[in-house]
């Protein structure tokens, strides 16, 4: 269906309904009179809601059942000998007819019955599309007429609009909760299937990661020790935090305590641009620029530093999460009452002593929360470590050598043709569940610290 026409129709109905409801309510209560229960804006919004809901319902029903109706009609146009084909051949035939109908080229010459079926499908699609548009417009117009008839001086339009908005917000909340529950359930179910092949003890406490791939899907060839991946993840995240925490915190202190308003309005947006750069760009930057630079520095100092290593990935990841720490810390420090700062300065403390002994202690719970949120962001990063960490799943203490992380391994296990019944692919869900639990614990800890220890100021 042409989405531009649908969007135009919905916008026309929306504007017409709102304007009609607003105008009718204004005519019922001229300027200077206060007999109207709700303001005209609520009457216009209620008329718009009444008009849009039936039209949206028509489009939703067609989105759900339109493909089924189109397939049933197309099957009715096929010869009996074609319908007797196997399911795979029949699906291939249906795709071929749809390609002919849409104008795409097909291999070989189209048979007469294929052209006839494609033409019939084209006519059916055009007719049903026009019918759906007409039905949506008709139901919308009818709903608009009914909505206008309901408008009166005592109509509680504001109450009805607020109930609709409240129901919409509750629905969005339920969708978010169900989505999270669905993600957790899918990860847990597939992880349990993996643990039917591999012992959880071998997985969580194993020190060797060497998965074997098989085409039969039977058995778990190789070794699936999590510790090398977990160590690589923590090493990269630790380096990132060592880079981002001092820079981000010092930036927040400078912007809130030392910088002028003009400097702040210029520097803060520039720093936050770092948060909008795609992570794949950071990965290329690490691979092309930072990695060779660190390798050159290592050669100069006589230290073996690989271009793709935990150090490379950690430094670039730290640069990426600087805005997370600086922005959150900036907002938290600015919430400390100015009276505390002025009182410290009035008692003779210097500005640096005020920052160390008054402002930072007062803002410490929020800063710790920002720190934990940044750690969870670093642990879940994928593209930078895919390109810059080296993908070497071994237990190593040297950050200048390649490592592998949980996210990189998930990508590797699910790349290419995968059989989701084999442990070689199911292990990705066990890794994803482990990563989810790690980040969940960090987020819960951050929320607990902020709520438990934050100061309440008047």
C-alpha positions as semicolon CSV with decimal commas, in nm:
position;residue;x (nm);y (nm);z (nm)
1;X;0,000;0,000;0,000
2;X;0,113;0,352;-0,076
3;X;0,207;0,491;0,263
4;X;0,217;0,850;0,132
5;X;-0,152;0,839;0,039
6;X;-0,240;0,680;0,374
7;X;-0,042;0,940;0,568
8;X;-0,203;1,220;0,366
9;X;-0,551;1,083;0,432
10;X;-0,485;1,054;0,805
11;X;-0,342;1,406;0,822
12;X;-0,642;1,546;0,634
13;X;-0,883;1,369;0,867
14;X;-0,686;1,486;1,169
15;X;-0,678;1,851;1,064
16;X;-1,041;1,855;0,951
17;X;-1,165;1,687;1,268
18;X;-0,969;1,912;1,501
19;X;-1,074;2,230;1,324
20;X;-1,438;2,122;1,306
21;X;-1,456;2,028;1,675
22;X;-1,276;2,345;1,780
23;X;-1,501;2,569;1,568
24;X;-1,825;2,403;1,679
25;X;-1,735;2,437;2,047
26;X;-1,647;2,803;1,996
27;X;-1,985;2,867;1,835
28;X;-2,158;2,708;2,132
29;X;-1,976;2,940;2,376
30;X;-1,891;3,279;2,225
31;X;-1,608;3,486;2,366
32;X;-1,674;3,611;2,717
33;X;-1,906;3,324;2,815
34;X;-1,788;3,049;3,048
35;X;-2,063;2,791;3,013
36;X;-1,848;2,549;2,813
37;X;-1,721;2,269;3,039
38;X;-1,395;2,210;2,848
39;X;-1,192;2,450;2,641
40;X;-1,229;2,433;2,262
41;X;-0,886;2,273;2,225
42;X;-1,012;1,964;2,409
43;X;-1,320;1,942;2,191
44;X;-1,101;1,960;1,883
45;X;-0,868;1,692;2,021
46;X;-1,164;1,466;2,110
47;X;-1,312;1,502;1,761
48;X;-0,971;1,418;1,611
49;X;-0,943;1,105;1,828
50;X;-1,293;0,991;1,737
51;X;-1,214;1,040;1,369
52;X;-0,870;0,879;1,355
53;X;-0,939;0,566;1,558
54;X;-1,185;0,403;1,309
55;X;-0,961;0,488;1,013
56;X;-0,655;0,347;1,189
57;X;-0,854;0,035;1,278
58;X;-0,937;-0,021;0,910
59;X;-0,571;0,007;0,811
60;X;-0,464;-0,219;1,099
61;X;-0,710;-0,491;0,995
62;X;-0,586;-0,476;0,637
63;X;-0,224;-0,490;0,754
64;X;-0,305;-0,804;0,952
65;X;-0,524;-0,987;0,700
66;X;-0,446;-0,825;0,366
67;X;-0,157;-1,056;0,282
68;X;-0,366;-1,362;0,365
69;X;-0,650;-1,241;0,141
70;X;-0,407;-1,161;-0,141
71;X;-0,247;-1,506;-0,116
72;X;-0,585;-1,680;-0,114
73;X;-0,695;-1,488;-0,423
74;X;-0,370;-1,567;-0,602
75;X;-0,400;-1,937;-0,524
76;X;-0,749;-1,932;-0,673
77;X;-0,602;-1,812;-1,004
78;X;-0,352;-2,098;-1,038
79;X;-0,415;-2,411;-1,247
80;X;-0,486;-2,735;-1,055
81;X;-0,159;-2,896;-1,165
82;X;0,036;-2,605;-1,014
83;X;-0,157;-2,627;-0,687
84;X;-0,056;-2,995;-0,669
85;X;0,314;-2,902;-0,648
86;X;0,513;-2,932;-0,328
87;X;0,517;-2,647;-0,080
88;X;0,866;-2,528;-0,180
89;X;0,785;-2,527;-0,553
90;X;0,450;-2,361;-0,492
91;X;0,611;-2,082;-0,288
92;X;0,866;-2,030;-0,564
93;X;0,583;-2,002;-0,816
94;X;0,398;-1,749;-0,601
95;X;0,713;-1,537;-0,567
96;X;0,762;-1,550;-0,942
97;X;0,405;-1,432;-1,008
98;X;0,443;-1,151;-0,756
99;X;0,761;-1,041;-0,931
100;X;0,578;-1,035;-1,263
101;X;0,294;-0,837;-1,104
102;X;0,530;-0,581;-0,954
103;X;0,724;-0,536;-1,279
104;X;1,051;-0,701;-1,174
105;X;1,227;-0,922;-1,422
106;X;1,208;-1,300;-1,398
107;X;1,428;-1,577;-1,532
108;X;1,298;-1,708;-1,865
109;X;0,975;-1,621;-2,042
110;X;0,657;-1,596;-1,840
111;X;0,394;-1,856;-1,922
112;X;0,047;-1,739;-2,027
113;X;-0,115;-1,856;-1,704
114;X;0,154;-1,673;-1,507
115;X;0,077;-1,348;-1,689
116;X;-0,295;-1,400;-1,632
117;X;-0,244;-1,466;-1,261
118;X;-0,016;-1,162;-1,230
119;X;-0,271;-0,941;-1,408
120;X;-0,553;-1,070;-1,186
121;X;-0,339;-1,008;-0,877
122;X;-0,262;-0,654;-0,996
123;X;-0,631;-0,579;-1,045
124;X;-0,716;-0,732;-0,707
125;X;-0,449;-0,526;-0,533
126;X;-0,570;-0,205;-0,696
127;X;-0,934;-0,277;-0,613
128;X;-0,867;-0,372;-0,252
129;X;-0,637;-0,073;-0,203
130;X;-0,908;0,163;-0,328
131;X;-1,165;-0,015;-0,112
132;X;-0,950;0,017;0,200
133;X;-0,886;0,387;0,135
134;X;-1,255;0,447;0,073
135;X;-1,354;0,250;0,385
136;X;-1,105;0,441;0,600
137;X;-1,221;0,776;0,463
138;X;-1,588;0,681;0,499
139;X;-1,558;0,555;0,855
140;X;-1,351;0,859;0,944
141;X;-1,614;1,094;0,800
142;X;-1,894;0,908;0,978
143;X;-1,702;0,919;1,305
144;X;-1,643;1,293;1,255
145;X;-2,015;1,351;1,206
146;X;-2,097;1,154;1,520
147;X;-1,826;1,335;1,717
148;X;-1,965;1,675;1,614
149;X;-2,314;1,571;1,722
150;X;-2,179;1,489;2,069
151;X;-2,032;1,836;2,122
152;X;-2,235;2,030;2,373
153;X;-2,185;2,283;2,649
154;X;-2,159;2,018;2,919
155;X;-1,956;1,759;2,727
156;X;-1,658;1,663;2,942
157;X;-1,418;1,663;2,650
158;X;-1,112;1,723;2,865
159;X;-1,187;1,421;3,084
160;X;-1,231;1,195;2,781
161;X;-0,912;1,320;2,615
162;X;-0,717;1,270;2,936
163;X;-0,853;0,916;2,968
164;X;-0,744;0,839;2,612
165;X;-0,397;0,985;2,673
166;X;-0,367;0,791;2,999
167;X;-0,470;0,467;2,824
168;X;-0,216;0,535;2,548
169;X;0,064;0,587;2,802
170;X;-0,034;0,272;2,991
171;X;-0,033;0,079;2,663
172;X;0,315;0,207;2,578
173;X;0,437;0,107;2,924
174;X;0,287;-0,239;2,889
175;X;0,446;-0,279;2,545
176;X;0,786;-0,181;2,687
177;X;0,748;-0,426;2,976
178;X;0,631;-0,709;2,752
179;X;0,914;-0,642;2,509
180;X;1,168;-0,668;2,790
181;X;1,002;-0,983;2,920
182;X;1,002;-1,131;2,569
183;X;1,372;-1,060;2,524
184;X;1,456;-1,218;2,859
185;X;1,232;-1,519;2,791
186;X;1,383;-1,582;2,447
187;X;1,738;-1,556;2,582
188;X;1,658;-1,780;2,879
189;X;1,483;-2,046;2,670
190;X;1,763;-2,071;2,414
191;X;2,029;-2,060;2,687
192;X;1,864;-2,355;2,861
193;X;1,877;-2,545;2,533
194;X;2,249;-2,471;2,515
195;X;2,303;-2,592;2,871
196;X;2,146;-2,923;2,771
197;X;2,459;-2,972;2,555
198;X;2,721;-2,804;2,776
199;X;2,743;-2,811;3,154
200;X;2,689;-2,469;3,316
201;X;2,999;-2,533;3,530
202;X;3,212;-2,589;3,221
203;X;3,067;-2,277;3,062
204;X;3,094;-2,032;3,352
205;X;3,426;-2,158;3,491
206;X;3,600;-2,287;3,180
207;X;3,928;-2,121;3,082
208;X;3,942;-2,230;2,716
209;X;3,721;-2,094;2,439
210;X;3,751;-2,315;2,133
211;X;3,404;-2,393;1,993
212;X;3,383;-2,656;1,724
213;X;3,133;-2,631;1,442
214;X;2,947;-2,932;1,313
215;X;2,687;-2,974;1,042
216;X;2,492;-3,246;1,220
217;X;2,379;-3,036;1,516
218;X;2,452;-3,328;1,748
219;X;2,683;-3,287;2,045
220;X;2,895;-2,996;2,153
221;X;3,229;-3,015;1,978
222;X;3,507;-2,803;2,127
223;X;3,529;-2,614;2,455
224;X;3,304;-2,330;2,571
225;X;3,481;-2,159;2,861
226;X;3,343;-1,812;2,939
227;X;3,634;-1,678;3,146
228;X;3,859;-1,568;2,853
229;X;3,571;-1,371;2,703
230;X;3,469;-1,227;3,037
231;X;3,827;-1,125;3,114
232;X;3,861;-0,954;2,775
233;X;3,533;-0,771;2,828
234;X;3,634;-0,646;3,173
235;X;3,982;-0,548;3,053
236;X;3,851;-0,338;2,764
237;X;3,580;-0,181;2,982
238;X;3,834;-0,101;3,257
239;X;4,065;0,075;3,013
240;X;3,769;0,268;2,875
241;X;3,666;0,382;3,222
242;X;4,025;0,482;3,309
243;X;4,018;0,706;3,003
244;X;3,664;0,839;3,030
245;X;3,620;0,891;3,404
246;X;3,893;1,151;3,472
247;X;3,837;1,334;3,144
248;X;3,459;1,334;3,176
249;X;3,459;1,432;3,544
250;X;3,717;1,707;3,499
251;X;3,522;1,837;3,200
252;X;3,204;1,852;3,407
253;X;3,385;2,032;3,690
254;X;3,535;2,286;3,450
255;X;3,205;2,355;3,275
256;X;3,010;2,399;3,598
257;X;3,266;2,578;3,818
258;X;3,517;2,762;3,600
259;X;3,383;2,817;3,247
260;X;3,187;3,125;3,154
261;X;2,835;3,088;3,019
262;X;2,956;3,161;2,666
263;X;3,230;2,898;2,689
264;X;2,990;2,646;2,838
265;X;2,731;2,699;2,564
266;X;3,002;2,632;2,307
267;X;3,200;2,348;2,463
268;X;2,915;2,135;2,601
269;X;2,741;2,077;2,261
270;X;3,077;1,999;2,099
271;X;3,152;1,733;2,361
272;X;2,805;1,583;2,328
273;X;2,858;1,543;1,954
274;X;3,083;1,250;2,047
275;X;2,774;1,063;2,171
276;X;2,609;1,099;1,830
277;X;2,894;0,952;1,626
278;X;2,811;0,595;1,509
279;X;3,016;0,329;1,684
280;X;3,128;0,186;1,350
281;X;3,305;0,519;1,286
282;X;3,484;0,484;1,619
283;X;3,582;0,132;1,514
284;X;3,737;0,255;1,189
285;X;3,910;0,533;1,380
286;X;4,060;0,277;1,619
287;X;4,162;0,043;1,339
288;X;4,314;0,302;1,105
289;X;4,449;0,571;1,337
290;X;4,473;0,481;1,706
291;X;4,598;0,123;1,661
292;X;4,892;0,209;1,431
293;X;4,976;0,509;1,650
294;X;4,995;0,295;1,965
295;X;5,200;0,033;1,780
296;X;5,443;0,306;1,672
297;X;5,467;0,440;2,027
298;X;5,533;0,088;2,151
299;X;5,813;0,039;1,897
300;X;5,969;0,367;2,008
301;X;5,958;0,264;2,375
302;X;6,056;-0,095;2,307
303;X;5,717;-0,230;2,415
304;X;5,518;-0,480;2,213
305;X;5,179;-0,319;2,146
306;X;4,963;-0,467;1,871
307;X;4,758;-0,239;1,648
308;X;4,449;-0,447;1,736
309;X;4,451;-0,494;2,111
310;X;4,257;-0,437;2,428
311;X;4,441;-0,108;2,474
312;X;4,331;0,023;2,134
313;X;3,968;-0,077;2,183
314;X;3,962;0,053;2,541
315;X;4,104;0,396;2,460
316;X;3,863;0,455;2,172
317;X;3,571;0,324;2,374
318;X;3,670;0,560;2,654
319;X;3,658;0,851;2,412
320;X;3,313;0,738;2,307
321;X;3,168;0,731;2,660
322;X;3,320;1,062;2,772
323;X;2,990;1,245;2,697
324;X;2,796;0,999;2,913
325;X;3,004;1,075;3,220
326;X;3,052;1,446;3,153
327;X;2,687;1,521;3,077
328;X;2,547;1,323;3,370
329;X;2,807;1,460;3,609
330;X;2,746;1,811;3,479
331;X;2,374;1,786;3,553
332;X;2,438;1,635;3,897
333;X;2,695;1,896;4,002
334;X;2,468;2,179;3,890
335;X;2,196;2,046;4,121
336;X;2,412;2,115;4,427
337;X;2,272;2,436;4,578
338;X;2,475;2,745;4,510
339;X;2,433;2,840;4,876
340;X;2,665;2,555;4,977
341;X;2,933;2,681;4,740
342;X;2,892;3,042;4,849
343;X;2,898;2,942;5,214
344;X;3,224;2,752;5,169
345;X;3,382;3,044;4,987
346;X;3,250;3,282;5,252
347;X;3,423;3,079;5,525
348;X;3,755;3,131;5,351
349;X;3,792;2,813;5,146
350;X;3,948;2,841;4,803
351;X;3,757;2,738;4,493
352;X;3,949;2,411;4,459
353;X;3,890;2,330;4,828
354;X;3,520;2,403;4,783
355;X;3,504;2,165;4,489
356;X;3,690;1,888;4,671
357;X;3,529;1,917;5,014
358;X;3,177;2,046;4,942
359;X;3,058;2,006;4,586
360;X;3,201;1,665;4,497
361;X;3,095;1,496;4,823
362;X;2,743;1,633;4,780
363;X;2,728;1,512;4,417
364;X;2,916;1,185;4,475
365;X;2,613;0,946;4,469
366;X;2,501;1,081;4,134
367;X;2,854;1,069;3,995
368;X;2,887;0,706;4,105
369;X;2,557;0,630;3,933
370;X;2,683;0,794;3,614
371;X;3,003;0,593;3,643
372;X;2,814;0,262;3,669
373;X;2,589;0,350;3,376
374;X;2,899;0,428;3,169
375;X;3,050;0,092;3,269
376;X;2,738;-0,091;3,151
377;X;2,757;0,103;2,823
378;X;3,120;0,000;2,779
379;X;3,051;-0,367;2,858
380;X;2,778;-0,384;2,595
381;X;2,974;-0,215;2,315
382;X;3,019;-0,426;2,000
383;X;3,147;-0,254;1,685
384;X;3,458;-0,096;1,837
385;X;3,582;-0,423;1,985
386;X;3,488;-0,617;1,672
387;X;3,727;-0,401;1,469
388;X;3,992;-0,304;1,724
389;X;4,026;-0,573;1,993
390;X;4,179;-0,846;1,774
391;X;3,934;-1,133;1,842
392;X;4,177;-1,355;2,033
393;X;3,990;-1,546;2,310
394;X;4,279;-1,619;2,545
395;X;4,351;-1,527;2,906
396;X;4,613;-1,252;2,882
397;X;4,728;-0,992;3,131
398;X;4,901;-0,770;2,874
399;X;4,653;-0,507;2,744
400;X;4,876;-0,455;2,440
401;X;4,779;-0,797;2,302
402;X;4,462;-0,895;2,120
403;X;4,164;-1,015;2,323
404;X;3,808;-1,114;2,257
405;X;3,491;-1,001;2,436
406;X;3,146;-1,141;2,490
407;X;2,989;-0,915;2,228
408;X;3,249;-1,001;1,964
409;X;3,193;-1,371;2,023
410;X;2,817;-1,333;1,987
411;X;2,872;-1,172;1,648
412;X;3,110;-1,449;1,543
413;X;2,878;-1,729;1,652
414;X;2,582;-1,588;1,465
415;X;2,762;-1,483;1,147
416;X;2,697;-1,680;0,829
417;X;2,472;-1,981;0,783
418;X;2,373;-2,088;1,132
419;X;2,177;-2,383;1,261
420;X;1,993;-2,264;1,570
421;X;1,952;-2,620;1,692
422;X;2,325;-2,671;1,744
423;X;2,524;-2,568;2,054
424;X;2,765;-2,377;1,830
425;X;2,491;-2,118;1,769
426;X;2,293;-2,156;2,090
427;X;2,599;-2,048;2,288
428;X;2,538;-1,694;2,160
429;X;2,215;-1,684;2,362
430;X;2,395;-1,801;2,675
431;X;2,651;-1,526;2,621
432;X;2,376;-1,272;2,560
433;X;2,198;-1,374;2,878
434;X;2,523;-1,339;3,074
435;X;2,583;-0,994;2,929
436;X;2,225;-0,894;3,002
437;X;2,257;-0,997;3,366
438;X;2,586;-0,809;3,402
439;X;2,447;-0,483;3,265
440;X;2,124;-0,527;3,462
441;X;2,319;-0,560;3,787
442;X;2,519;-0,246;3,709
443;X;2,207;-0,047;3,621
444;X;2,024;-0,161;3,935
445;X;2,329;-0,077;4,145
446;X;2,347;0,270;3,989
447;X;1,979;0,336;4,056
448;X;2,011;0,209;4,413
449;X;2,311;0,428;4,489
450;X;2,146;0,737;4,342
451;X;1,821;0,684;4,531
452;X;1,978;0,570;4,856
453;X;2,246;0,832;4,900
454;X;2,132;1,134;4,703
455;X;2,085;1,455;4,897
456;X;1,748;1,630;4,900
457;X;1,783;2,006;4,870
458;X;1,517;2,268;4,902
